[in-house]
Amino acid sequence: MIRHIFIAPVKEGVSEEKLNKEISLMRAMKDNIPEIIHLTIGKNTGWVGGENAVTRSLI
């Protein structure tokens, strides 16, 4: 089993609508790639790491 963690900084000025659309597209990867067992995607809260980033974890 391989775990892949990806943290993407969000460029300044990107709208919330655009960011949510991209997160939805990343979540759709699970439907299109049968090898993905578990997928977690969300915006960082800033508690750990960068505040303005999106994190994706795949198993």
C-alpha positions in Angstrom: 0.0 0.0 0.0 1.3 3.5 -0.9 0.1 6.6 0.8 0.5 9.8 -1.2 0.1 13.2 0.6 0.0 16.4 -1.5 -0.1 19.9 -0.1 -0.9 22.6 -2.7 -0.4 26.3 -1.8 -3.3 28.4 -3.1 -2.3 31.5 -5.0 -3.4 34.8 -3.6 -6.5 36.1 -5.4 -8.0 32.7 -6.2 -11.8 32.9 -5.5 -13.5 30.6 -3.1 -15.7 29.4 -5.9 -12.7 28.4 -8.1 -11.0 26.7 -5.1 -14.2 24.7 -4.3 -14.5 23.6 -7.9 -10.9 22.3 -8.0 -11.5 20.4 -4.7 -14.6 18.8 -6.2 -12.5 17.7 -9.3 -9.9 16.2 -7.0 -12.6 14.3 -5.0 -13.9 12.9 -8.3 -10.5 11.1 -8.8 -11.8 8.3 -6.6 -14.7 7.6 -9.0 -12.3 7.6 -12.0 -9.4 5.7 -10.6 -10.5 2.3 -9.1 -7.1 1.7 -7.4 -7.7 4.6 -5.0 -9.0 3.0 -1.7 -9.4 6.1 0.4 -9.2 9.8 -0.5 -9.3 12.8 1.8 -9.2 16.4 0.5 -9.8 19.7 2.3 -8.6 23.2 2.9 -6.0 23.7 5.6 -7.2 25.4 8.8 -3.8 26.9 9.5 -3.2 24.9 12.7 -0.5 22.9 11.0 1.4 24.0 7.9 0.3 26.7 5.6 -3.0 28.5 6.2 -3.7 29.0 2.5 -3.4 25.5 1.1 -5.3 22.4 0.0 -4.2 19.0 1.3 -4.9 15.7 -0.5 -4.2 12.2 1.0 -4.5 9.1 -1.1 -4.3 5.4 -0.1 
